């Protein structure tokens, strides 16, 4: 392993406004790695930098050239780069290595064409390493999963085989890549190029078929709200033991899982939340916190290790508080806006009811203003506490048009041949595995039997077996919610209303 010279030792300390001596990072910005590589290949780089470091050249350099040459290929560009995030702010300082490159160009020590040439050499000779937030997955076919952006890229076998060797320990591997494919990986912030080896373990196994991609992990029955529409009914005190939770996450990752929905009850009331939260980065999974939002304080958000927060917001103040209690809307929206300031991906789930119909269009405008990336609207199932409040129920024909207000989507479906839940199952606080929380009364077994064992017991309903199979909208609605449809093969009346279909036309 090469140990860096003057560039490695002094570059960040001398040039970077964000330098912290005790910071440990597995990946560094591309400008840093390029200069380190360049110094090793061309000794005059170090002397040129030493000549300008004291004068701090590059402070007023126009970095647009270097953005095109370097930043567009940097692994941090989409995830974590302050300079990229503040690209419109001319007062915001670039990283130290980019400033150093700017200084070299200002004094004419090197030209932009030499920087471009060195980058072309570096990506062929350096150590390619899949980004920390990226994983290989063997689902129905090979994939690359970016859990930070929640993007799933389908691969052919040749590309998958190439990426298996991008572990940061194979020098010159980039020379064997298709240049267009390699540049795509860099542009999408999926690949780092490093000047010295730094191995990461890349492992995978074939998933079960169908693949289990999404796990709703119901950590606790505890809740700090008494929502009138809660399908779970009265809150309880059962908690999934921490050791069980960690073991479930480990097994789900091995099964090639993608996304974990941390729910409850209210997951932030889980007795071991602090320890679990600190352990989440150990798993190559995307974590989505499903919360009522009442506990999203800056203190909680500052240390939160999830990638996404989904908040339940059931209208403007009047409509939301009607379901969740007076004063809850103000607390939830304050938490939602605070989460945005901390940089979390945000999504919102809304239940349509008689008290919020006139508020939903305005709510949608607010959510877009608050930079919510996904908004889903649905109709509650008549179970739990909701069954006692028919005065708030809305007929499917009335509710359906409002479902069209939603935006965004995070589905990674492999096909459209099966009804809902084809890639989803839940683990309850009791340790039981079920199709989802609504099907707690039909458990697939206990997780201790093995998640895969339980998953293989789940019957996946083919769309062709549904009573509404002849419907021309079937491929879009996928039969809707099976629980809301009565648990069998009948049409879902809400989805029929959404697409203007009379469900009785399918009765034989």
Beta strands, then each sheet from edge to edge (+ up, - down):
strand 1: 127-130
strand 2: 134-138
strand 3: 142-146
strand 4: 151-154
strand 5: 167-171
strand 6: 191-194
strand 7: 214-218
strand 8: 259-263
strand 9: 286-291
strand 10: 308-312
strand 11: 345-352
strand 12: 374-379
strand 13: 424-427
strand 14: 432-434
strand 15: 445-446
sheet 1: 5+ 1- 6+
sheet 2: 2+ 3- 4+
sheet 3: 12+ 11+ 10+ 9+ 8+ 7+ 13+ 14- 15+
end
